[in-house]
Amino acid sequence: MSSAIYSCLMCPSRVPPVSGWTITLEDRTYVATRLVDLTDYQRQWGAVSELDARTEGELWLLCDAQTRLAERLAVAEATRPKVKPHPKALARRARMGGRP
């Protein structure tokens, strides 16, 4: 693909809308930022509040995957008992660099 066509495909007027995300174009890379804050639990288990992609397809897939992950983690968090974890679990997480 010629650079003229490539730069036209990546022009700011072509930044695709993705539900739940704000999309910007920085140095020929799409940067997506969530519109809703994540909980500590969601972040602990892998949800991210910002991601980057080189193509519209990659952007859509990553945003969709992260949105679905955050939704499922919210359900998991809601079903979690409201008691503190066992001290051994807390110590293991601390050793592994995780959150209490």
Phi and psi restraints in degrees (range 20) as a CNS / XPLOR table:
assign (resid 1 and name C) (resid 2 and name N)
       (resid 2 and name CA) (resid 2 and name C) 1.0 -70.1 20.0 2
assign (resid 2 and name N) (resid 2 and name CA)
       (resid 2 and name C) (resid 3 and name N) 1.0 156.5 20.0 2
assign (resid 2 and name C) (resid 3 and name N)
       (resid 3 and name CA) (resid 3 and name C) 1.0 -65.3 20.0 2
assign (resid 3 and name N) (resid 3 and name CA)
       (resid 3 and name C) (resid 4 and name N) 1.0 -29.5 20.0 2
assign (resid 3 and name C) (resid 4 and name N)
       (resid 4 and name CA) (resid 4 and name C) 1.0 -65.7 20.0 2
assign (resid 4 and name N) (resid 4 and name CA)
       (resid 4 and name C) (resid 5 and name N) 1.0 -44.1 20.0 2
assign (resid 4 and name C) (resid 5 and name N)
       (resid 5 and name CA) (resid 5 and name C) 1.0 -68.4 20.0 2
assign (resid 5 and name N) (resid 5 and name CA)
       (resid 5 and name C) (resid 6 and name N) 1.0 -42.3 20.0 2
assign (resid 5 and name C) (resid 6 and name N)
       (resid 6 and name CA) (resid 6 and name C) 1.0 -59.7 20.0 2
assign (resid 6 and name N) (resid 6 and name CA)
       (resid 6 and name C) (resid 7 and name N) 1.0 -46.7 20.0 2
assign (resid 6 and name C) (resid 7 and name N)
       (resid 7 and name CA) (resid 7 and name C) 1.0 -67.3 20.0 2
assign (resid 7 and name N) (resid 7 and name CA)
       (resid 7 and name C) (resid 8 and name N) 1.0 -30.2 20.0 2
assign (resid 7 and name C) (resid 8 and name N)
       (resid 8 and name CA) (resid 8 and name C) 1.0 -68.6 20.0 2
assign (resid 8 and name N) (resid 8 and name CA)
       (resid 8 and name C) (resid 9 and name N) 1.0 -39.7 20.0 2
assign (resid 8 and name C) (resid 9 and name N)
       (resid 9 and name CA) (resid 9 and name C) 1.0 -66.1 20.0 2
assign (resid 9 and name N) (resid 9 and name CA)
       (resid 9 and name C) (resid 10 and name N) 1.0 -26.5 20.0 2
assign (resid 9 and name C) (resid 10 and name N)
       (resid 10 and name CA) (resid 10 and name C) 1.0 -103.8 20.0 2
assign (resid 10 and name N) (resid 10 and name CA)
       (resid 10 and name C) (resid 11 and name N) 1.0 19.9 20.0 2
assign (resid 10 and name C) (resid 11 and name N)
       (resid 11 and name CA) (resid 11 and name C) 1.0 -75.7 20.0 2
assign (resid 11 and name N) (resid 11 and name CA)
       (resid 11 and name C) (resid 12 and name N) 1.0 151.0 20.0 2
assign (resid 11 and name C) (resid 12 and name N)
       (resid 12 and name CA) (resid 12 and name C) 1.0 -56.3 20.0 2
assign (resid 12 and name N) (resid 12 and name CA)
       (resid 12 and name C) (resid 13 and name N) 1.0 -29.2 20.0 2
assign (resid 12 and name C) (resid 13 and name N)
       (resid 13 and name CA) (resid 13 and name C) 1.0 -69.3 20.0 2
assign (resid 13 and name N) (resid 13 and name CA)
       (resid 13 and name C) (resid 14 and name N) 1.0 -13.1 20.0 2
assign (resid 13 and name C) (resid 14 and name N)
       (resid 14 and name CA) (resid 14 and name C) 1.0 -101.5 20.0 2
assign (resid 14 and name N) (resid 14 and name CA)
       (resid 14 and name C) (resid 15 and name N) 1.0 13.1 20.0 2
assign (resid 14 and name C) (resid 15 and name N)
       (resid 15 and name CA) (resid 15 and name C) 1.0 -66.5 20.0 2
assign (resid 15 and name N) (resid 15 and name CA)
       (resid 15 and name C) (resid 16 and name N) 1.0 117.0 20.0 2
assign (resid 15 and name C) (resid 16 and name N)
       (resid 16 and name CA) (resid 16 and name C) 1.0 -75.5 20.0 2
assign (resid 16 and name N) (resid 16 and name CA)
       (resid 16 and name C) (resid 17 and name N) 1.0 143.5 20.0 2
assign (resid 16 and name C) (resid 17 and name N)
       (resid 17 and name CA) (resid 17 and name C) 1.0 -77.6 20.0 2
assign (resid 17 and name N) (resid 17 and name CA)
       (resid 17 and name C) (resid 18 and name N) 1.0 137.5 20.0 2
assign (resid 17 and name C) (resid 18 and name N)
       (resid 18 and name CA) (resid 18 and name C) 1.0 -131.5 20.0 2
assign (resid 18 and name N) (resid 18 and name CA)
       (resid 18 and name C) (resid 19 and name N) 1.0 121.1 20.0 2
assign (resid 18 and name C) (resid 19 and name N)
       (resid 19 and name CA) (resid 19 and name C) 1.0 -56.5 20.0 2
assign (resid 19 and name N) (resid 19 and name CA)
       (resid 19 and name C) (resid 20 and name N) 1.0 128.5 20.0 2
assign (resid 19 and name C) (resid 20 and name N)
       (resid 20 and name CA) (resid 20 and name C) 1.0 88.4 20.0 2
assign (resid 20 and name N) (resid 20 and name CA)
       (resid 20 and name C) (resid 21 and name N) 1.0 -0.4 20.0 2
assign (resid 20 and name C) (resid 21 and name N)
       (resid 21 and name CA) (resid 21 and name C) 1.0 -133.4 20.0 2
assign (resid 21 and name N) (resid 21 and name CA)
       (resid 21 and name C) (resid 22 and name N) 1.0 148.8 20.0 2
assign (resid 21 and name C) (resid 22 and name N)
       (resid 22 and name CA) (resid 22 and name C) 1.0 -101.2 20.0 2
assign (resid 22 and name N) (resid 22 and name CA)
       (resid 22 and name C) (resid 23 and name N) 1.0 130.0 20.0 2
assign (resid 22 and name C) (resid 23 and name N)
       (resid 23 and name CA) (resid 23 and name C) 1.0 -114.6 20.0 2
assign (resid 23 and name N) (resid 23 and name CA)
       (resid 23 and name C) (resid 24 and name N) 1.0 132.4 20.0 2
assign (resid 23 and name C) (resid 24 and name N)
       (resid 24 and name CA) (resid 24 and name C) 1.0 -128.1 20.0 2
assign (resid 24 and name N) (resid 24 and name CA)
       (resid 24 and name C) (resid 25 and name N) 1.0 163.3 20.0 2
assign (resid 24 and name C) (resid 25 and name N)
       (resid 25 and name CA) (resid 25 and name C) 1.0 -116.1 20.0 2
assign (resid 25 and name N) (resid 25 and name CA)
       (resid 25 and name C) (resid 26 and name N) 1.0 118.6 20.0 2
assign (resid 25 and name C) (resid 26 and name N)
       (resid 26 and name CA) (resid 26 and name C) 1.0 -129.0 20.0 2
assign (resid 26 and name N) (resid 26 and name CA)
       (resid 26 and name C) (resid 27 and name N) 1.0 116.9 20.0 2
assign (resid 26 and name C) (resid 27 and name N)
       (resid 27 and name CA) (resid 27 and name C) 1.0 50.1 20.0 2
assign (resid 27 and name N) (resid 27 and name CA)
       (resid 27 and name C) (resid 28 and name N) 1.0 51.1 20.0 2
assign (resid 27 and name C) (resid 28 and name N)
       (resid 28 and name CA) (resid 28 and name C) 1.0 60.9 20.0 2
assign (resid 28 and name N) (resid 28 and name CA)
       (resid 28 and name C) (resid 29 and name N) 1.0 26.0 20.0 2
assign (resid 28 and name C) (resid 29 and name N)
       (resid 29 and name CA) (resid 29 and name C) 1.0 -129.5 20.0 2
assign (resid 29 and name N) (resid 29 and name CA)
       (resid 29 and name C) (resid 30 and name N) 1.0 129.8 20.0 2
assign (resid 29 and name C) (resid 30 and name N)
       (resid 30 and name CA) (resid 30 and name C) 1.0 -76.8 20.0 2
assign (resid 30 and name N) (resid 30 and name CA)
       (resid 30 and name C) (resid 31 and name N) 1.0 132.9 20.0 2
assign (resid 30 and name C) (resid 31 and name N)
       (resid 31 and name CA) (resid 31 and name C) 1.0 -118.2 20.0 2
assign (resid 31 and name N) (resid 31 and name CA)
       (resid 31 and name C) (resid 32 and name N) 1.0 121.0 20.0 2
assign (resid 31 and name C) (resid 32 and name N)
       (resid 32 and name CA) (resid 32 and name C) 1.0 -109.7 20.0 2
assign (resid 32 and name N) (resid 32 and name CA)
       (resid 32 and name C) (resid 33 and name N) 1.0 132.2 20.0 2
assign (resid 32 and name C) (resid 33 and name N)
       (resid 33 and name CA) (resid 33 and name C) 1.0 -124.0 20.0 2
assign (resid 33 and name N) (resid 33 and name CA)
       (resid 33 and name C) (resid 34 and name N) 1.0 132.4 20.0 2
assign (resid 33 and name C) (resid 34 and name N)
       (resid 34 and name CA) (resid 34 and name C) 1.0 -63.0 20.0 2
assign (resid 34 and name N) (resid 34 and name CA)
       (resid 34 and name C) (resid 35 and name N) 1.0 146.1 20.0 2
assign (resid 34 and name C) (resid 35 and name N)
       (resid 35 and name CA) (resid 35 and name C) 1.0 -85.2 20.0 2
assign (resid 35 and name N) (resid 35 and name CA)
       (resid 35 and name C) (resid 36 and name N) 1.0 -20.9 20.0 2
assign (resid 35 and name C) (resid 36 and name N)
       (resid 36 and name CA) (resid 36 and name C) 1.0 -114.5 20.0 2
assign (resid 36 and name N) (resid 36 and name CA)
       (resid 36 and name C) (resid 37 and name N) 1.0 137.9 20.0 2
assign (resid 36 and name C) (resid 37 and name N)
       (resid 37 and name CA) (resid 37 and name C) 1.0 -68.7 20.0 2
assign (resid 37 and name N) (resid 37 and name CA)
       (resid 37 and name C) (resid 38 and name N) 1.0 146.9 20.0 2
assign (resid 37 and name C) (resid 38 and name N)
       (resid 38 and name CA) (resid 38 and name C) 1.0 -90.4 20.0 2
assign (resid 38 and name N) (resid 38 and name CA)
       (resid 38 and name C) (resid 39 and name N) 1.0 154.0 20.0 2
assign (resid 38 and name C) (resid 39 and name N)
       (resid 39 and name CA) (resid 39 and name C) 1.0 -81.9 20.0 2
assign (resid 39 and name N) (resid 39 and name CA)
       (resid 39 and name C) (resid 40 and name N) 1.0 165.1 20.0 2
assign (resid 39 and name C) (resid 40 and name N)
       (resid 40 and name CA) (resid 40 and name C) 1.0 -58.8 20.0 2
assign (resid 40 and name N) (resid 40 and name CA)
       (resid 40 and name C) (resid 41 and name N) 1.0 -39.6 20.0 2
assign (resid 40 and name C) (resid 41 and name N)
       (resid 41 and name CA) (resid 41 and name C) 1.0 -60.4 20.0 2
assign (resid 41 and name N) (resid 41 and name CA)
       (resid 41 and name C) (resid 42 and name N) 1.0 -46.1 20.0 2
assign (resid 41 and name C) (resid 42 and name N)
       (resid 42 and name CA) (resid 42 and name C) 1.0 -62.4 20.0 2
assign (resid 42 and name N) (resid 42 and name CA)
       (resid 42 and name C) (resid 43 and name N) 1.0 -43.1 20.0 2
assign (resid 42 and name C) (resid 43 and name N)
       (resid 43 and name CA) (resid 43 and name C) 1.0 -65.2 20.0 2
assign (resid 43 and name N) (resid 43 and name CA)
       (resid 43 and name C) (resid 44 and name N) 1.0 -40.0 20.0 2
assign (resid 43 and name C) (resid 44 and name N)
       (resid 44 and name CA) (resid 44 and name C) 1.0 -58.6 20.0 2
assign (resid 44 and name N) (resid 44 and name CA)
       (resid 44 and name C) (resid 45 and name N) 1.0 -35.7 20.0 2
assign (resid 44 and name C) (resid 45 and name N)
       (resid 45 and name CA) (resid 45 and name C) 1.0 -100.8 20.0 2
assign (resid 45 and name N) (resid 45 and name CA)
       (resid 45 and name C) (resid 46 and name N) 1.0 17.7 20.0 2
assign (resid 45 and name C) (resid 46 and name N)
       (resid 46 and name CA) (resid 46 and name C) 1.0 111.5 20.0 2
assign (resid 46 and name N) (resid 46 and name CA)
       (resid 46 and name C) (resid 47 and name N) 1.0 -3.9 20.0 2
assign (resid 46 and name C) (resid 47 and name N)
       (resid 47 and name CA) (resid 47 and name C) 1.0 -74.5 20.0 2
assign (resid 47 and name N) (resid 47 and name CA)
       (resid 47 and name C) (resid 48 and name N) 1.0 141.6 20.0 2
assign (resid 47 and name C) (resid 48 and name N)
       (resid 48 and name CA) (resid 48 and name C) 1.0 -118.3 20.0 2
assign (resid 48 and name N) (resid 48 and name CA)
       (resid 48 and name C) (resid 49 and name N) 1.0 152.3 20.0 2
assign (resid 48 and name C) (resid 49 and name N)
       (resid 49 and name CA) (resid 49 and name C) 1.0 -96.0 20.0 2
assign (resid 49 and name N) (resid 49 and name CA)
       (resid 49 and name C) (resid 50 and name N) 1.0 -9.6 20.0 2
assign (resid 49 and name C) (resid 50 and name N)
       (resid 50 and name CA) (resid 50 and name C) 1.0 -146.6 20.0 2
assign (resid 50 and name N) (resid 50 and name CA)
       (resid 50 and name C) (resid 51 and name N) 1.0 144.1 20.0 2
assign (resid 50 and name C) (resid 51 and name N)
       (resid 51 and name CA) (resid 51 and name C) 1.0 -147.6 20.0 2
assign (resid 51 and name N) (resid 51 and name CA)
       (resid 51 and name C) (resid 52 and name N) 1.0 164.9 20.0 2
assign (resid 51 and name C) (resid 52 and name N)
       (resid 52 and name CA) (resid 52 and name C) 1.0 -133.0 20.0 2
assign (resid 52 and name N) (resid 52 and name CA)
       (resid 52 and name C) (resid 53 and name N) 1.0 153.1 20.0 2
assign (resid 52 and name C) (resid 53 and name N)
       (resid 53 and name CA) (resid 53 and name C) 1.0 -148.1 20.0 2
assign (resid 53 and name N) (resid 53 and name CA)
       (resid 53 and name C) (resid 54 and name N) 1.0 154.9 20.0 2
assign (resid 53 and name C) (resid 54 and name N)
       (resid 54 and name CA) (resid 54 and name C) 1.0 -94.8 20.0 2
assign (resid 54 and name N) (resid 54 and name CA)
       (resid 54 and name C) (resid 55 and name N) 1.0 -24.0 20.0 2
assign (resid 54 and name C) (resid 55 and name N)
       (resid 55 and name CA) (resid 55 and name C) 1.0 -128.3 20.0 2
assign (resid 55 and name N) (resid 55 and name CA)
       (resid 55 and name C) (resid 56 and name N) 1.0 163.1 20.0 2
assign (resid 55 and name C) (resid 56 and name N)
       (resid 56 and name CA) (resid 56 and name C) 1.0 -63.4 20.0 2
assign (resid 56 and name N) (resid 56 and name CA)
       (resid 56 and name C) (resid 57 and name N) 1.0 -38.8 20.0 2
assign (resid 56 and name C) (resid 57 and name N)
       (resid 57 and name CA) (resid 57 and name C) 1.0 -63.2 20.0 2
assign (resid 57 and name N) (resid 57 and name CA)
       (resid 57 and name C) (resid 58 and name N) 1.0 -46.9 20.0 2
assign (resid 57 and name C) (resid 58 and name N)
       (resid 58 and name CA) (resid 58 and name C) 1.0 -62.1 20.0 2
assign (resid 58 and name N) (resid 58 and name CA)
       (resid 58 and name C) (resid 59 and name N) 1.0 -42.3 20.0 2
assign (resid 58 and name C) (resid 59 and name N)
       (resid 59 and name CA) (resid 59 and name C) 1.0 -58.1 20.0 2
assign (resid 59 and name N) (resid 59 and name CA)
       (resid 59 and name C) (resid 60 and name N) 1.0 -50.5 20.0 2
assign (resid 59 and name C) (resid 60 and name N)
       (resid 60 and name CA) (resid 60 and name C) 1.0 -62.3 20.0 2
assign (resid 60 and name N) (resid 60 and name CA)
       (resid 60 and name C) (resid 61 and name N) 1.0 -45.3 20.0 2
assign (resid 60 and name C) (resid 61 and name N)
       (resid 61 and name CA) (resid 61 and name C) 1.0 -63.3 20.0 2
assign (resid 61 and name N) (resid 61 and name CA)
       (resid 61 and name C) (resid 62 and name N) 1.0 -43.7 20.0 2
assign (resid 61 and name C) (resid 62 and name N)
       (resid 62 and name CA) (resid 62 and name C) 1.0 -65.7 20.0 2
assign (resid 62 and name N) (resid 62 and name CA)
       (resid 62 and name C) (resid 63 and name N) 1.0 -44.1 20.0 2
assign (resid 62 and name C) (resid 63 and name N)
       (resid 63 and name CA) (resid 63 and name C) 1.0 -63.1 20.0 2
assign (resid 63 and name N) (resid 63 and name CA)
       (resid 63 and name C) (resid 64 and name N) 1.0 -42.9 20.0 2
assign (resid 63 and name C) (resid 64 and name N)
       (resid 64 and name CA) (resid 64 and name C) 1.0 -62.6 20.0 2
assign (resid 64 and name N) (resid 64 and name CA)
       (resid 64 and name C) (resid 65 and name N) 1.0 -46.0 20.0 2
assign (resid 64 and name C) (resid 65 and name N)
       (resid 65 and name CA) (resid 65 and name C) 1.0 -62.1 20.0 2
assign (resid 65 and name N) (resid 65 and name CA)
       (resid 65 and name C) (resid 66 and name N) 1.0 -43.9 20.0 2
assign (resid 65 and name C) (resid 66 and name N)
       (resid 66 and name CA) (resid 66 and name C) 1.0 -68.1 20.0 2
assign (resid 66 and name N) (resid 66 and name CA)
       (resid 66 and name C) (resid 67 and name N) 1.0 -36.5 20.0 2
assign (resid 66 and name C) (resid 67 and name N)
       (resid 67 and name CA) (resid 67 and name C) 1.0 -64.1 20.0 2
assign (resid 67 and name N) (resid 67 and name CA)
       (resid 67 and name C) (resid 68 and name N) 1.0 -46.4 20.0 2
assign (resid 67 and name C) (resid 68 and name N)
       (resid 68 and name CA) (resid 68 and name C) 1.0 -63.6 20.0 2
assign (resid 68 and name N) (resid 68 and name CA)
       (resid 68 and name C) (resid 69 and name N) 1.0 -41.3 20.0 2
assign (resid 68 and name C) (resid 69 and name N)
       (resid 69 and name CA) (resid 69 and name C) 1.0 -60.3 20.0 2
assign (resid 69 and name N) (resid 69 and name CA)
       (resid 69 and name C) (resid 70 and name N) 1.0 -47.9 20.0 2
assign (resid 69 and name C) (resid 70 and name N)
       (resid 70 and name CA) (resid 70 and name C) 1.0 -61.7 20.0 2
assign (resid 70 and name N) (resid 70 and name CA)
       (resid 70 and name C) (resid 71 and name N) 1.0 -38.9 20.0 2
assign (resid 70 and name C) (resid 71 and name N)
       (resid 71 and name CA) (resid 71 and name C) 1.0 -62.8 20.0 2
assign (resid 71 and name N) (resid 71 and name CA)
       (resid 71 and name C) (resid 72 and name N) 1.0 -46.0 20.0 2
assign (resid 71 and name C) (resid 72 and name N)
       (resid 72 and name CA) (resid 72 and name C) 1.0 -68.8 20.0 2
assign (resid 72 and name N) (resid 72 and name CA)
       (resid 72 and name C) (resid 73 and name N) 1.0 -36.3 20.0 2
assign (resid 72 and name C) (resid 73 and name N)
       (resid 73 and name CA) (resid 73 and name C) 1.0 -66.9 20.0 2
assign (resid 73 and name N) (resid 73 and name CA)
       (resid 73 and name C) (resid 74 and name N) 1.0 -34.2 20.0 2
assign (resid 73 and name C) (resid 74 and name N)
       (resid 74 and name CA) (resid 74 and name C) 1.0 -63.4 20.0 2
assign (resid 74 and name N) (resid 74 and name CA)
       (resid 74 and name C) (resid 75 and name N) 1.0 -39.7 20.0 2
assign (resid 74 and name C) (resid 75 and name N)
       (resid 75 and name CA) (resid 75 and name C) 1.0 -66.2 20.0 2
assign (resid 75 and name N) (resid 75 and name CA)
       (resid 75 and name C) (resid 76 and name N) 1.0 -44.5 20.0 2
assign (resid 75 and name C) (resid 76 and name N)
       (resid 76 and name CA) (resid 76 and name C) 1.0 -60.6 20.0 2
assign (resid 76 and name N) (resid 76 and name CA)
       (resid 76 and name C) (resid 77 and name N) 1.0 -42.0 20.0 2
assign (resid 76 and name C) (resid 77 and name N)
       (resid 77 and name CA) (resid 77 and name C) 1.0 -64.1 20.0 2
assign (resid 77 and name N) (resid 77 and name CA)
       (resid 77 and name C) (resid 78 and name N) 1.0 -38.1 20.0 2
assign (resid 77 and name C) (resid 78 and name N)
       (resid 78 and name CA) (resid 78 and name C) 1.0 -68.9 20.0 2
assign (resid 78 and name N) (resid 78 and name CA)
       (resid 78 and name C) (resid 79 and name N) 1.0 -28.5 20.0 2
assign (resid 78 and name C) (resid 79 and name N)
       (resid 79 and name CA) (resid 79 and name C) 1.0 -89.5 20.0 2
assign (resid 79 and name N) (resid 79 and name CA)
       (resid 79 and name C) (resid 80 and name N) 1.0 -7.9 20.0 2
assign (resid 79 and name C) (resid 80 and name N)
       (resid 80 and name CA) (resid 80 and name C) 1.0 -70.4 20.0 2
assign (resid 80 and name N) (resid 80 and name CA)
       (resid 80 and name C) (resid 81 and name N) 1.0 138.0 20.0 2
assign (resid 80 and name C) (resid 81 and name N)
       (resid 81 and name CA) (resid 81 and name C) 1.0 -62.5 20.0 2
assign (resid 81 and name N) (resid 81 and name CA)
       (resid 81 and name C) (resid 82 and name N) 1.0 148.3 20.0 2
assign (resid 81 and name C) (resid 82 and name N)
       (resid 82 and name CA) (resid 82 and name C) 1.0 -90.3 20.0 2
assign (resid 82 and name N) (resid 82 and name CA)
       (resid 82 and name C) (resid 83 and name N) 1.0 42.3 20.0 2
assign (resid 82 and name C) (resid 83 and name N)
       (resid 83 and name CA) (resid 83 and name C) 1.0 -116.8 20.0 2
assign (resid 83 and name N) (resid 83 and name CA)
       (resid 83 and name C) (resid 84 and name N) 1.0 156.5 20.0 2
assign (resid 83 and name C) (resid 84 and name N)
       (resid 84 and name CA) (resid 84 and name C) 1.0 -72.5 20.0 2
assign (resid 84 and name N) (resid 84 and name CA)
       (resid 84 and name C) (resid 85 and name N) 1.0 145.7 20.0 2
assign (resid 84 and name C) (resid 85 and name N)
       (resid 85 and name CA) (resid 85 and name C) 1.0 -63.7 20.0 2
assign (resid 85 and name N) (resid 85 and name CA)
       (resid 85 and name C) (resid 86 and name N) 1.0 157.5 20.0 2
assign (resid 85 and name C) (resid 86 and name N)
       (resid 86 and name CA) (resid 86 and name C) 1.0 -60.0 20.0 2
assign (resid 86 and name N) (resid 86 and name CA)
       (resid 86 and name C) (resid 87 and name N) 1.0 144.2 20.0 2
assign (resid 86 and name C) (resid 87 and name N)
       (resid 87 and name CA) (resid 87 and name C) 1.0 -54.4 20.0 2
assign (resid 87 and name N) (resid 87 and name CA)
       (resid 87 and name C) (resid 88 and name N) 1.0 -34.7 20.0 2
assign (resid 87 and name C) (resid 88 and name N)
       (resid 88 and name CA) (resid 88 and name C) 1.0 -65.7 20.0 2
assign (resid 88 and name N) (resid 88 and name CA)
       (resid 88 and name C) (resid 89 and name N) 1.0 -37.7 20.0 2
assign (resid 88 and name C) (resid 89 and name N)
       (resid 89 and name CA) (resid 89 and name C) 1.0 -66.0 20.0 2
assign (resid 89 and name N) (resid 89 and name CA)
       (resid 89 and name C) (resid 90 and name N) 1.0 -40.6 20.0 2
assign (resid 89 and name C) (resid 90 and name N)
       (resid 90 and name CA) (resid 90 and name C) 1.0 -62.6 20.0 2
assign (resid 90 and name N) (resid 90 and name CA)
       (resid 90 and name C) (resid 91 and name N) 1.0 -43.0 20.0 2
assign (resid 90 and name C) (resid 91 and name N)
       (resid 91 and name CA) (resid 91 and name C) 1.0 -64.5 20.0 2
assign (resid 91 and name N) (resid 91 and name CA)
       (resid 91 and name C) (resid 92 and name N) 1.0 -41.1 20.0 2
assign (resid 91 and name C) (resid 92 and name N)
       (resid 92 and name CA) (resid 92 and name C) 1.0 -63.4 20.0 2
assign (resid 92 and name N) (resid 92 and name CA)
       (resid 92 and name C) (resid 93 and name N) 1.0 -44.2 20.0 2
assign (resid 92 and name C) (resid 93 and name N)
       (resid 93 and name CA) (resid 93 and name C) 1.0 -62.5 20.0 2
assign (resid 93 and name N) (resid 93 and name CA)
       (resid 93 and name C) (resid 94 and name N) 1.0 -40.7 20.0 2
assign (resid 93 and name C) (resid 94 and name N)
       (resid 94 and name CA) (resid 94 and name C) 1.0 -62.6 20.0 2
assign (resid 94 and name N) (resid 94 and name CA)
       (resid 94 and name C) (resid 95 and name N) 1.0 -41.0 20.0 2
assign (resid 94 and name C) (resid 95 and name N)
       (resid 95 and name CA) (resid 95 and name C) 1.0 -64.3 20.0 2
assign (resid 95 and name N) (resid 95 and name CA)
       (resid 95 and name C) (resid 96 and name N) 1.0 -33.1 20.0 2
assign (resid 95 and name C) (resid 96 and name N)
       (resid 96 and name CA) (resid 96 and name C) 1.0 -89.1 20.0 2
assign (resid 96 and name N) (resid 96 and name CA)
       (resid 96 and name C) (resid 97 and name N) 1.0 0.9 20.0 2
assign (resid 96 and name C) (resid 97 and name N)
       (resid 97 and name CA) (resid 97 and name C) 1.0 83.0 20.0 2
assign (resid 97 and name N) (resid 97 and name CA)
       (resid 97 and name C) (resid 98 and name N) 1.0 12.1 20.0 2
assign (resid 97 and name C) (resid 98 and name N)
       (resid 98 and name CA) (resid 98 and name C) 1.0 -88.3 20.0 2
assign (resid 98 and name N) (resid 98 and name CA)
       (resid 98 and name C) (resid 99 and name N) 1.0 175.9 20.0 2
assign (resid 98 and name C) (resid 99 and name N)
       (resid 99 and name CA) (resid 99 and name C) 1.0 -82.4 20.0 2
assign (resid 99 and name N) (resid 99 and name CA)
       (resid 99 and name C) (resid 100 and name N) 1.0 150.9 20.0 2
